[in-house]
Amino acid sequence: MKIRSIHIYSHDGRRRNLQFKVNGLNVITGRSSTGKSALSEIIEYCMGRSTCNVPEGVIRDKVAWFAVIYEFAQEQVLIAKPIPAEGGASCSVCMQRRGAKLVAPEFKELAVNTDDDAVVALLSRLLGIPENRTEVSIEHSRDSYNANVKHTYYYLFQKQGLVANKDQLFYRQNEPFQPQAIRDTLPILLGVSSNDRYELEIKLRIAQRDLKLNAKLLEQARDAIDTSQQRGISLFSEAKTVSIISQEYQQVAADGVIDALRAALKWRPDSVAVDDGDRVSRLEDELSQLRKGRREIQSKIDAAHQFSMKAGGFESEAAEQKDRLASIKALPKNHQTGKWQWPFCEENLALGSPVAKALLDELASLEAEMGIVAGERPKLEAYLAELEGKVQEIVDATKSKEAELSAAIAANEVLAEMGSRNNAAARVVGRISLFLENLVSNEELALREKEHRRLKSKVDDLERKISADDSNERLTSILNNISSRVSQYIRAFKAEFSEFPVRLDLNSLTIVFDRAERMVPMGRTGGGENHLAYHLSALLALHEFAAQNNRPIPQFLLIDQPTQVYFPSEKVYKEADGSIQKTEADADLAAVRRLFKLLLKFTQKDVPGFQLIVTEHANLRDDWFQKALVELPWTKPPALVPENWPDK
């Protein structure tokens, strides 16, 4: 699997094509911020990764779709993906085409017809990744999974911040869960886990599952036989308690319990009358209305009594006042006029004064009012008698309704008791049914024991076949072979510690030098040039082994800005801008030339036909280097994205 071409599309339908040589060295050089580093992100995005890590800015604003044509031995595959939706960071839908020789589609032809999962499955199959499953022990929290094309990303990209990082050897190694994924899947990609082993492991898992299920059934059968007699007697006792054992089985011996329980399954519930719950509710409502009526009449009686008490008080006070005023009549009369005399009047002690007249008028008024009160009292007493009669009627009616309600509730309790008895009997019948269904005969137990022995023998046989596989020894041998080639590449780079044996440590995911006195991991070495040499040596050795042994790892490697370590500073490196003159003036020219010659030799002699893509700021005037240039140095323009493309 290699990169035939990369295509990007503008929002108004224009297309920018970037063609690569599928065999050999490809170099893209130029000034910074022209889109060189985005190439690896585009390739990865179109290999089935949903997350789009293409940098924000010009590319995201001006590009609508990305497309990559991947080349395999027998066919080409085009994968095109739209830029994530506004504000989004990922997109999982894409367009897929397959053919012997593909051309980039026109913008109007771009249409989603598949998704990332399908792309991953297709590329994995075309690469030849065998059916597999990572081996994860049951005590670990992570799940087993299939190795696929995504697990080759680690060995395909050396990005700007990684290429000389002393603490990180592989791409994405610093992300959560990725180091373990590398340890799990690299042995599969290197051919340590064979197809035969995978098939044996599948058969073993199935056999182990069947054995576990049969063992559980066998254990249940043995337990059922051990406890069936005691359990049967217990159920027989329960059945007698709820009266579902017929008379003929009441006094059976222990050996007749099973027959009695089978007969108990014929029990049918007694018919239960319908619970008249509506009648109880109706009586409760009528009783509530009677009590309400009684309260209303009682309030009227209380009001009448209150009125009577107030009237009696008035009558008593009025009588007392009348007696006091009546004393005026004890005064002497005028024999000539017949009127009472007022002893303190100046005119013959006559009674013509205003005071005497007022007193006499008051006396007459009191006598009239007292007459009215005395006349109303008989009516009030009759009204009270009528109300009290109604109260008595309501009391009698209430007692009657309460008696009816009590009888209805008692009847319902009887019905409920009958229903509970049926429910209890039904529960016992259910337990009896379950007991009889699970009752295991001696013949059935013998068959289950025979099946258990057969499955146990099958599991043992598969485990012996798998244990005979020398996977660990094969992995050690492969890593030793790769480590040997790493040493040769490090010597070719003339890096530090090249005189010591070196090994690729899969557990620590680093390069380790075995000095006589102590080992030295890459993280404890110094110098950016050395770290670059260690990175490239490990990856080139890994790809060399994969290519020579036909292992399913894509035969391309993209390296981003490796010569930065050969310039005095990052600032000077960026100012090179793809210029030959600045490269020759500022860089360690011998080291730059040695690096590219080594990469060119790798694609021509070590692994003929391997594809290397290098994005750079440096430039060399050598003919072989100029032939490796994909395009003229990018200086804006040209660049990855044309400046005249419109923004979204």
KEDRENKOL-319091 format. One line per 8 residues: number of its first residue (from 1); their letters; for each residue x, y, z of C-alpha. Coordinates in pm, 1 decimal. Layout:
// residues N
NUM) A) X:Y:Z | ...;
END
This chain:
// residues 648
1) MKIRSIHI) 0.0:0.0:0.0 | 144.2:333.8:-112.7 | 32.6:691.3:-185.3 | -40.4:754.3:-552.1 | -173.2:1109.2:-515.2 | -341.3:1362.3:-287.3 | -623.7:1587.8:-409.9 | -795.4:1878.9:-241.2;
9) YSHDGRRR) -1112.5:2054.9:-357.3 | -1223.7:2415.1:-311.9 | -1575.8:2519.2:-216.7 | -1635.9:2642.9:-570.6 | -1529.4:2311.9:-732.0 | -1161.9:2367.6:-817.0 | -909.3:2089.7:-755.5 | -542.1:2087.1:-656.2;
17) NLQFKVNG) -349.9:1767.1:-743.8 | -31.5:1645.3:-579.2 | 124.5:1343.8:-754.1 | 389.1:1118.1:-594.8 | 630.2:857.1:-720.8 | 507.3:532.2:-569.1 | 862.0:394.6:-580.2 | 1148.6:589.9:-435.4;
25) LNVITGRS) 1215.9:917.3:-258.7 | 968.3:1207.1:-274.2 | 1070.3:1545.9:-134.3 | 850.5:1852.0:-83.8 | 1047.9:2155.0:28.8 | 966.6:2520.3:78.3 | 894.3:2791.6:326.2 | 694.8:2741.0:645.1;
33) STGKSALS) 313.5:2773.2:666.2 | 257.3:2644.9:314.5 | 80.9:2321.4:414.3 | 364.7:2065.2:406.4 | 298.5:1929.5:755.0 | -72.5:1892.4:678.3 | -2.1:1617.0:423.4 | 37.7:1347.9:687.9;
41) EIIEYCMG) -285.5:1460.2:854.9 | -473.8:1436.7:523.6 | -337.3:1088.6:451.8 | -430.2:965.0:798.1 | -775.6:1128.1:778.6 | -842.6:940.2:453.4 | -719.0:608.7:594.6 | -1021.1:571.0:819.1;
49) RSTCNVPE) -945.2:801.1:1108.8 | -1255.4:1003.1:1194.8 | -1072.2:1277.8:1383.2 | -948.8:1549.9:1149.1 | -621.0:1700.2:1271.8 | -563.7:1923.1:969.3 | -463.0:2260.4:1119.1 | -718.2:2538.7:1146.5;
57) GVIRDKVA) -667.1:2836.4:919.4 | -625.5:2859.7:544.5 | -667.9:2488.0:473.8 | -982.4:2445.4:682.1 | -1130.1:2769.6:546.5 | -1063.2:2711.2:176.5 | -1087.9:2332.3:134.5 | -1419.5:2144.2:104.9;
65) WFAVIYEF) -1296.5:1786.1:42.0 | -974.9:1584.6:72.7 | -900.1:1278.9:-139.8 | -615.5:1026.6:-146.3 | -555.4:753.0:-402.6 | -385.0:449.8:-243.4 | -203.2:201.6:-465.7 | -197.1:-173.0:-402.6;
73) AQEQVLIA) -38.1:-449.6:-608.5 | -351.4:-526.9:-808.7 | -569.6:-217.0:-777.7 | -607.2:140.9:-662.5 | -846.8:274.3:-399.9 | -969.6:632.0:-375.2 | -1094.9:760.0:-40.3 | -1244.3:1111.0:-32.4;
81) KPIPAEGG) -1374.6:1282.8:279.3 | -1546.4:1616.4:334.8 | -1408.4:1864.0:583.7 | -1586.6:1823.2:921.7 | -1903.3:2025.9:960.9 | -1881.5:2380.6:1098.1 | -1721.7:2369.9:1440.5 | -1675.1:1992.7:1424.9;
89) ASCSVCMQ) -1356.3:1799.5:1489.7 | -1443.4:1472.2:1318.4 | -1623.3:1317.5:1024.4 | -1687.0:946.0:975.1 | -1850.4:942.0:631.1 | -1663.7:930.1:302.4 | -1659.6:834.4:-63.2 | -1487.6:519.1:-188.4;
97) RRGAKLVA) -1384.9:406.1:-537.9 | -1186.7:102.8:-653.1 | -1028.6:24.0:-986.6 | -717.5:-82.0:-1175.3 | -630.2:280.3:-1257.3 | -822.2:564.9:-1099.6 | -834.8:933.6:-1175.8 | -940.5:1201.9:-932.3;
105) PEFKELAV) -1315.7:1269.1:-959.5 | -1459.7:1607.0:-1045.4 | -1607.6:1808.3:-761.5 | -1964.6:1738.0:-876.7 | -1894.0:1363.8:-858.2 | -1802.3:1371.3:-488.9 | -2071.6:1199.0:-285.7 | -2071.4:1003.2:39.2;
113) NTDDDAVV) -2122.1:629.2:-16.1 | -1954.6:462.3:282.0 | -1800.0:528.0:623.8 | -1470.6:496.6:810.9 | -1543.5:147.0:944.8 | -1588.0:15.4:592.1 | -1269.5:192.5:479.1 | -1069.1:38.4:764.6;
121) ALLSRLLG) -1206.5:-306.5:680.7 | -1125.6:-267.4:308.6 | -771.6:-135.4:354.4 | -698.0:-401.4:618.7 | -814.8:-675.2:382.8 | -619.4:-541.8:83.8 | -308.0:-509.3:300.9 | -345.7:-874.2:393.1;
129) IPENRTEV) -382.0:-832.5:768.0 | -488.8:-1183.8:878.1 | -789.8:-1257.2:1089.2 | -668.5:-1202.8:1440.5 | -756.7:-1119.8:1795.9 | -530.7:-954.7:2051.4 | -461.4:-1181.4:2345.4 | -579.3:-1008.5:2663.3;
137) SIEHSRDS) -583.0:-1201.8:2988.6 | -914.1:-1216.3:3171.3 | -773.3:-1031.0:3472.0 | -703.8:-721.0:3261.0 | -966.3:-447.1:3229.5 | -922.2:-387.7:2853.9 | -1105.9:-592.1:2592.2 | -963.4:-801.3:2312.3;
145) YNANVKHT) -988.2:-646.5:1965.2 | -883.9:-703.8:1604.7 | -564.9:-553.7:1465.1 | -635.1:-349.5:1149.7 | -487.0:-80.7:927.2 | -522.2:178.0:1205.2 | -256.3:-10.6:1399.2 | -3.4:61.2:1124.7;
153) YYYLFQKQ) -23.9:441.0:1174.9 | 247.9:418.2:1441.3 | 507.3:319.2:1179.7 | 402.0:544.5:889.0 | 440.4:898.8:1024.1 | 732.1:1082.6:1181.5 | 591.1:1428.9:1241.5 | 779.3:1748.2:1315.5;
161) GLVANKDQ) 760.8:1725.8:1695.4 | 834.6:1353.0:1702.0 | 1119.5:1301.2:1460.1 | 1389.0:1397.5:1715.0 | 1198.5:1331.2:2039.7 | 1417.3:1130.8:2277.6 | 1121.3:1018.2:2493.6 | 891.0:893.4:2217.3;
169) LFYRQNEP) 983.3:655.6:1938.8 | 654.5:588.4:1759.2 | 372.9:813.2:1642.6 | 87.4:852.5:1899.6 | 289.7:659.3:2155.9 | 225.1:939.7:2406.9 | -156.9:909.1:2386.0 | -364.8:710.0:2636.7;
177) FQPQAIRD) -398.2:335.4:2562.5 | -178.7:358.1:2249.9 | 141.4:208.4:2400.9 | -46.0:-108.6:2494.0 | -208.9:-117.6:2151.5 | 140.0:-112.1:1994.8 | 254.4:-399.4:2218.9 | -60.3:-599.2:2139.2;
185) TLPILLGV) -68.5:-552.7:1761.9 | 293.5:-531.2:1645.3 | 350.2:-907.0:1699.5 | 42.2:-975.0:1483.9 | 165.6:-743.5:1207.4 | 511.3:-901.6:1222.8 | 364.0:-1248.2:1172.2 | 415.2:-1385.3:1521.8;
193) SSNDRYEL) 50.0:-1490.0:1551.9 | -21.9:-1726.2:1262.1 | -358.2:-1790.3:1098.6 | -354.4:-2144.7:1234.7 | -306.6:-2012.6:1586.7 | -596.0:-1771.5:1543.4 | -823.7:-2053.7:1428.0 | -712.2:-2272.3:1717.5;
201) EIKLRIAQ) -779.4:-1990.7:1963.7 | -1132.4:-1946.0:1826.2 | -1198.4:-2320.5:1858.9 | -1052.7:-2319.2:2209.7 | -1276.2:-2031.8:2322.8 | -1584.3:-2212.3:2188.4 | -1481.3:-2540.4:2351.7 | -1407.7:-2369.0:2683.4;
209) RDLKLNAK) -1749.8:-2201.7:2674.7 | -1923.7:-2534.9:2604.4 | -1725.1:-2703.9:2880.0 | -1817.1:-2432.5:3128.3 | -2187.0:-2457.9:3043.8 | -2184.9:-2837.8:3065.5 | -1998.9:-2825.3:3397.6 | -2268.5:-2600.3:3537.9;
217) LLEQARDA) -2543.0:-2836.3:3418.6 | -2354.7:-3133.8:3560.6 | -2313.9:-2962.6:3896.3 | -2684.1:-2877.8:3902.8 | -2773.8:-3238.7:3820.5 | -2557.1:-3375.0:4099.5 | -2695.6:-3125.3:4347.6 | -3049.3:-3207.5:4237.2;
225) IDTSQQRG) -2996.3:-3579.6:4293.8 | -2835.5:-3519.0:4635.2 | -3117.5:-3300.8:4759.8 | -3416.3:-3430.2:4563.5 | -3548.2:-3656.9:4842.2 | -3534.9:-3388.0:5111.4 | -3668.6:-3126.5:4874.2 | -3952.8:-3353.2:4766.0;
233) ISLFSEAK) -4058.0:-3423.3:5124.6 | -4049.8:-3049.5:5203.0 | -4271.1:-2968.7:4903.4 | -4507.9:-3252.8:4997.7 | -4551.1:-3097.2:5341.2 | -4620.7:-2755.7:5188.2 | -4872.0:-2908.6:4949.5 | -5063.2:-3068.0:5236.6;
241) TVSIISQE) -5068.4:-2735.0:5421.0 | -5241.8:-2560.2:5131.4 | -5472.7:-2859.4:5072.7 | -5369.2:-2959.1:4720.7 | -5283.1:-3323.2:4804.0 | -5572.4:-3553.7:4728.6 | -5700.9:-3794.6:4995.5 | -5540.5:-4105.0:4841.9;
249) YQQVAADG) -5188.9:-3953.9:4880.9 | -5225.4:-3813.2:5232.6 | -5033.1:-4098.9:5405.8 | -4777.6:-4205.5:5141.1 | -4429.0:-4323.4:5234.3 | -4107.4:-4147.6:5130.8 | -4081.0:-4343.9:4804.0 | -4429.4:-4230.4:4701.9;
257) VIDALRAA) -4368.3:-3859.1:4746.1 | -4277.4:-3799.7:4380.3 | -4601.4:-3960.2:4258.2 | -4799.4:-3751.6:4508.7 | -4633.1:-3433.8:4383.4 | -4709.9:-3523.2:4021.6 | -5074.5:-3573.1:4120.7 | -5071.5:-3233.7:4295.4;
265) LKWRPDSV) -5003.7:-3067.8:3959.8 | -5366.3:-3148.1:3869.1 | -5492.6:-2904.6:4134.8 | -5720.1:-2628.8:4012.3 | -5812.0:-2317.7:4217.2 | -6151.4:-2289.2:4392.5 | -6392.0:-2045.8:4232.8 | -6409.1:-1718.9:4422.8;
273) AVDDGDRV) -6713.4:-1489.5:4411.3 | -6665.5:-1148.5:4264.6 | -6556.5:-893.1:4522.8 | -6836.3:-628.8:4539.0 | -6602.5:-343.6:4608.7 | -6847.9:-94.8:4456.7 | -7106.1:-167.7:4729.1 | -6858.8:-84.1:5004.7;
281) SRLEDELS) -6771.4:241.4:4833.0 | -7139.3:326.3:4783.3 | -7221.9:264.1:5152.2 | -6925.5:473.8:5260.6 | -7048.1:761.9:5041.4 | -7405.1:737.9:5182.0 | -7271.0:728.3:5536.3 | -7062.9:1034.7:5467.1;
289) QLRKGRRE) -7370.1:1223.1:5338.8 | -7571.8:1131.3:5652.5 | -7297.4:1258.2:5878.5 | -7275.6:1575.4:5677.3 | -7653.4:1630.8:5709.2 | -7638.4:1575.0:6082.7 | -7363.3:1835.0:6116.6 | -7569.7:2088.8:5922.2;
297) IQSKIDAA) -7885.4:2036.1:6137.7 | -7679.4:2046.4:6457.3 | -7538.5:2380.9:6353.8 | -7898.1:2511.6:6313.0 | -7993.6:2382.4:6660.5 | -7688.5:2549.2:6811.0 | -7784.4:2877.4:6641.8 | -8145.7:2853.9:6775.3;
305) HQFSMKAG) -8023.8:2787.5:7128.0 | -7792.6:3084.3:7101.4 | -8083.3:3301.5:6989.4 | -8300.5:3174.2:7280.2 | -8030.2:3255.5:7531.0 | -7996.8:3608.3:7399.3 | -8377.5:3657.0:7402.2 | -8404.1:3537.4:7764.3;
313) GFESEAAE) -8134.8:3778.0:7874.1 | -8315.5:4067.3:7706.3 | -8644.7:3976.4:7874.5 | -8482.4:3962.5:8217.3 | -8311.5:4298.6:8178.3 | -8629.1:4458.8:8035.2 | -8839.5:4334.9:8331.0 | -8593.0:4477.1:8576.1;
321) QKDRLASI) -8599.6:4810.9:8396.4 | -8978.9:4804.7:8390.3 | -8996.0:4748.6:8765.3 | -8770.6:5043.9:8825.9 | -8977.1:5269.3:8598.7 | -9308.4:5148.2:8745.3 | -9221.4:5309.3:9078.6 | -9326.5:5638.3:8925.5;
329) KALPKNHQ) -9686.4:5522.9:8955.0 | -9657.8:5517.3:9334.8 | -9660.9:5897.5:9339.2 | -9991.5:6081.5:9439.5 | -10252.8:6169.1:9177.8 | -10412.2:6503.5:9107.1 | -10771.2:6451.4:9209.7 | -10891.2:6710.3:8963.0;
337) TGKWQWPF) -10712.5:6581.9:8650.0 | -10653.9:6220.8:8749.1 | -10279.4:6240.9:8671.9 | -9984.3:6145.6:8879.4 | -9803.7:6415.4:9065.4 | -9433.6:6486.2:9054.2 | -9340.9:6583.1:9412.4 | -9051.3:6797.7:9307.9;
345) CEENLALG) -9243.0:7002.3:9044.4 | -9279.3:7369.5:9122.6 | -9639.1:7403.0:8994.0 | -9855.6:7238.9:9254.7 | -9629.6:6945.6:9236.5 | -9786.0:6859.6:8903.1 | -9636.3:6591.2:8663.0 | -9608.7:6798.0:8349.0;
353) SPVAKALL) -9229.2:6818.3:8338.2 | -9034.4:6664.8:8037.3 | -8850.0:6416.8:8261.5 | -9170.4:6262.4:8388.1 | -9305.6:6232.2:8029.5 | -8987.9:6057.8:7907.7 | -8995.6:5804.5:8187.2 | -9356.8:5717.2:8119.0;
361) DELASLEA) -9287.7:5673.9:7742.4 | -8990.6:5443.0:7813.7 | -9207.1:5233.4:8040.7 | -9470.7:5194.2:7769.4 | -9205.3:5089.2:7509.6 | -9061.4:4821.3:7737.4 | -9404.3:4677.2:7799.6 | -9465.2:4651.4:7421.9;
369) EMGIVAGE) -9127.3:4479.4:7349.0 | -9172.5:4231.8:7628.6 | -9503.5:4139.8:7479.2 | -9339.9:4060.9:7142.3 | -9068.3:3842.3:7298.7 | -9322.8:3648.2:7499.6 | -9521.1:3589.0:7179.4 | -9217.0:3449.4:6977.2;
377) RPKLEAYL) -9097.5:3200.4:7238.0 | -9355.1:2924.4:7153.9 | -9250.1:2934.4:6782.3 | -8878.9:2896.4:6874.5 | -8945.5:2597.6:7091.8 | -9145.2:2433.0:6811.9 | -8855.2:2495.3:6565.3 | -8604.5:2336.1:6803.1;
385) AELEGKVQ) -8825.6:2035.4:6854.1 | -8849.5:1984.5:6475.9 | -8469.2:2000.3:6430.9 | -8401.7:1756.9:6710.8 | -8645.3:1514.9:6552.9 | -8451.8:1527.4:6224.1 | -8125.1:1466.7:6411.9 | -8269.5:1153.7:6566.2;
393) EIVDATKS) -8378.9:1028.8:6224.8 | -8027.2:1081.0:6088.7 | -7873.5:901.7:6389.2 | -8096.8:601.7:6327.2 | -8016.0:598.3:5956.1 | -7641.1:624.4:6030.4 | -7650.3:323.9:6261.4 | -7825.4:124.2:5992.3;
401) KEAELSAA) -7572.8:219.1:5724.1 | -7280.1:140.8:5956.1 | -7422.2:-205.5:6010.6 | -7454.0:-257.5:5634.3 | -7095.7:-136.3:5577.2 | -6956.4:-364.2:5846.0 | -7129.0:-663.0:5687.7 | -6999.0:-576.0:5339.3;
409) IAANEVLA) -6638.6:-541.0:5463.6 | -6660.5:-873.0:5647.3 | -6785.3:-1041.1:5329.0 | -6496.3:-898.4:5127.4 | -6241.8:-1023.1:5382.6 | -6381.0:-1372.7:5336.4 | -6342.0:-1340.4:4958.6 | -5984.2:-1209.9:4999.1;
417) EMGSRNNA) -5896.3:-1501.1:5224.8 | -6022.8:-1744.6:4964.1 | -5812.7:-1568.1:4695.4 | -5500.7:-1575.6:4917.0 | -5546.1:-1947.4:4975.2 | -5564.7:-2005.9:4601.6 | -5256.0:-1789.6:4546.8 | -5060.2:-1979.2:4811.4;
425) AARVVGRI) -5161.1:-2308.9:4653.9 | -5064.4:-2181.5:4309.0 | -4717.9:-2081.3:4434.9 | -4660.2:-2427.0:4580.3 | -4775.9:-2589.0:4256.2 | -4526.0:-2371.5:4068.3 | -4239.2:-2482.9:4290.3 | -4346.2:-2845.1:4253.3;
433) SLFLENLV) -4350.6:-2807.0:3874.9 | -3999.1:-2658.1:3873.3 | -3873.2:-2932.3:4104.3 | -4012.1:-3208.8:3882.2 | -3875.3:-3047.9:3565.5 | -3524.7:-3033.7:3713.9 | -3543.6:-3379.2:3864.3 | -3253.1:-3567.6:3707.5;
441) SNEELALR) -3254.0:-3938.7:3656.3 | -2941.4:-4151.9:3698.6 | -2936.4:-4217.5:3322.0 | -2937.9:-3846.3:3243.0 | -2659.5:-3784.6:3495.6 | -2444.6:-4049.8:3327.4 | -2494.9:-3885.1:2986.0 | -2392.7:-3544.2:3122.4;
449) EKEHRRLK) -2080.0:-3688.1:3283.3 | -1985.3:-3850.6:2952.5 | -2033.2:-3520.0:2764.9 | -1819.1:-3340.8:3025.8 | -1533.5:-3586.8:2972.4 | -1555.5:-3538.4:2594.1 | -1544.6:-3156.8:2616.3 | -1261.6:-3164.5:2870.3;
457) SKVDDLER) -1055.7:-3381.2:2636.6 | -1121.9:-3142.4:2345.8 | -1010.7:-2837.3:2548.8 | -693.4:-3016.9:2663.8 | -608.4:-3113.3:2305.7 | -652.5:-2755.6:2175.7 | -447.3:-2613.4:2463.2 | -164.4:-2856.6:2382.1;
465) KISADDSN) -167.7:-2751.3:2017.3 | -159.1:-2380.8:2108.4 | 109.6:-2425.0:2373.1 | 322.3:-2599.4:2111.1 | 326.7:-2271.8:1916.6 | 658.6:-2094.8:1984.2 | 515.7:-1742.2:1957.4 | 732.3:-1588.8:2227.4;
473) ERLTSILN) 1048.5:-1738.6:2081.3 | 948.7:-1624.1:1732.7 | 883.8:-1270.1:1854.4 | 1221.9:-1260.3:2026.0 | 1390.2:-1382.0:1708.8 | 1212.1:-1121.4:1493.1 | 1301.5:-837.1:1729.5 | 1662.8:-954.2:1731.5;
481) NISSRVSQ) 1670.3:-943.5:1351.8 | 1521.2:-595.1:1347.0 | 1760.7:-479.1:1618.8 | 2055.3:-601.2:1414.1 | 1946.0:-381.6:1122.2 | 1887.0:-87.9:1361.2 | 2253.0:-110.7:1464.4 | 2366.4:-96.6:1101.4;
489) YIRAFKAE) 2155.9:210.8:1025.6 | 2278.0:389.3:1339.0 | 2634.3:327.9:1227.9 | 2551.1:463.4:883.7 | 2420.1:779.8:1050.7 | 2743.8:796.9:1255.4 | 2537.3:853.2:1567.6 | 2657.7:821.1:1926.4;
497) FSEFPVRL) 2670.6:471.8:2088.1 | 2684.0:311.5:1742.5 | 2967.4:87.3:1864.0 | 2738.6:-88.9:2116.7 | 2475.3:-355.2:2052.3 | 2131.5:-201.1:2021.6 | 1786.7:-353.0:2059.2 | 1429.7:-252.1:1997.4;
505) DLNSLTIV) 1259.7:-283.2:2337.2 | 890.9:-362.1:2274.8 | 797.4:-338.6:2642.2 | 939.3:13.1:2685.9 | 884.5:113.4:2320.1 | 1229.3:262.6:2285.0 | 1583.2:195.3:2161.3 | 1825.2:52.3:2420.4;
513) FDRAERMV) 2205.3:34.4:2393.8 | 2364.1:-253.6:2584.2 | 2689.1:-117.7:2720.2 | 2908.3:-349.3:2924.3 | 2853.0:-163.1:3249.4 | 2486.2:-67.0:3205.5 | 2219.0:-30.2:2942.3 | 2140.4:315.2:2799.7;
521) PMGRTGGG) 1782.8:381.9:2673.9 | 1723.9:646.1:2409.2 | 1574.0:879.8:2671.6 | 1912.6:906.1:2843.8 | 2105.3:997.6:2530.6 | 2175.1:1350.1:2412.1 | 2179.6:1547.0:2088.4 | 1899.0:1602.8:1840.1;
529) ENHLAYHL) 2107.1:1450.7:1557.3 | 2141.0:1128.9:1759.1 | 1769.3:1113.4:1836.2 | 1683.4:1162.5:1469.0 | 1922.2:880.8:1378.1 | 1767.1:647.0:1636.2 | 1411.5:719.9:1517.9 | 1482.5:669.9:1150.7;
537) SALLALHE) 1701.5:364.0:1211.4 | 1425.5:190.0:1408.0 | 1156.9:266.6:1149.9 | 1370.9:180.0:847.1 | 1473.7:-150.4:1006.2 | 1110.2:-230.4:1090.5 | 992.6:-154.8:735.6 | 1281.9:-350.3:587.2;
545) FAAQNNRP) 1184.1:-660.4:782.0 | 813.8:-615.4:693.8 | 886.6:-572.4:321.7 | 1129.5:-864.4:299.7 | 889.5:-1095.7:484.3 | 571.0:-974.2:312.7 | 416.0:-846.4:634.2 | 95.9:-632.6:614.5;
553) IPQFLLID) 242.7:-288.3:687.0 | 203.1:-16.7:417.9 | 526.0:40.0:225.6 | 550.1:412.7:274.2 | 691.8:641.0:541.8 | 629.0:1014.4:571.9 | 897.9:1215.0:754.5 | 831.4:1577.3:842.1;
561) QPTQVYFP) 1127.4:1818.4:858.2 | 1407.5:1580.9:964.3 | 1698.3:1817.0:878.6 | 1594.2:2070.2:1142.1 | 1855.2:1909.4:1371.2 | 2132.8:2004.2:1126.0 | 2067.5:2380.9:1140.7 | 2199.1:2616.8:1411.5;
569) SEKVYKEA) 1847.5:2704.3:1527.7 | 1483.5:2656.1:1441.7 | 1470.4:3016.6:1321.5 | 1755.5:2963.0:1077.1 | 1597.2:2635.4:962.9 | 1263.7:2804.2:882.9 | 1442.0:3081.7:697.9 | 1592.5:2826.7:459.8;
577) DGSIQKTE) 1258.7:2837.4:269.9 | 1362.4:2558.9:31.6 | 1654.8:2764.4:-90.0 | 1971.2:2582.3:-199.5 | 2186.0:2883.8:-114.3 | 2054.7:2917.2:241.9 | 2081.6:2543.1:297.8 | 2445.1:2542.6:189.2;
585) ADADLAAV) 2519.0:2853.7:394.3 | 2354.1:2756.1:723.9 | 2319.2:2378.1:751.8 | 2562.8:2100.5:832.6 | 2567.8:2017.0:464.3 | 2752.4:1688.5:504.1 | 2496.2:1560.3:753.8 | 2202.0:1674.8:538.2;
593) RRLFKLLL) 2349.3:1504.8:231.1 | 2426.0:1187.8:431.3 | 2065.0:1173.4:555.6 | 1907.0:1202.0:209.9 | 2157.9:966.8:48.1 | 2079.3:707.8:311.5 | 1703.6:751.2:250.7 | 1753.5:727.1:-126.4;
601) KFTQKDVP) 1966.2:412.6:-85.6 | 1691.1:259.7:129.8 | 1435.8:294.5:-152.3 | 1677.0:173.2:-420.7 | 1882.1:-105.0:-258.5 | 1765.6:-198.1:90.5 | 1393.1:-212.6:6.1 | 1358.2:-152.1:-370.0;
609) GFQLIVTE) 1029.7:18.6:-448.7 | 968.7:149.5:-97.6 | 807.7:494.5:-92.0 | 956.6:771.5:124.3 | 788.2:1114.2:144.1 | 991.0:1388.6:311.8 | 863.7:1742.5:377.0 | 1145.9:1987.1:427.6;
617) HANLRDDW) 1286.1:2339.2:444.1 | 1627.3:2233.4:317.3 | 1724.4:2192.6:-49.1 | 2027.6:2041.7:-220.6 | 2163.3:2116.6:-567.7 | 2253.2:1751.1:-633.6 | 2078.3:1605.5:-937.4 | 1950.0:1300.4:-748.5;
625) FQKALVEL) 1792.8:1533.2:-490.2 | 1634.9:1757.6:-750.9 | 1487.2:1450.8:-921.6 | 1325.5:1358.3:-589.7 | 1138.8:1692.1:-568.1 | 765.0:1647.0:-617.5 | 717.8:2013.2:-711.4 | 917.3:2332.9:-714.8;
633) PWTKPPAL) 980.5:2466.7:-364.1 | 659.1:2597.3:-208.8 | 692.2:2970.8:-158.2 | 330.2:3097.5:-161.2 | 247.9:3046.3:-438.6 | 279.4:2766.6:-508.6 | 160.5:2598.4:-189.2 | -76.2:2321.8:-92.5;
641) VPENWPDK) -381.2:2551.8:-111.4 | -394.4:2819.4:-384.7 | -437.0:3170.2:-246.0 | -718.0:3259.3:-486.9 | -950.4:2987.1:-354.6 | -1253.6:3133.5:-176.5 | -1319.3:3088.9:194.1 | -1619.8:2890.1:301.9;
END
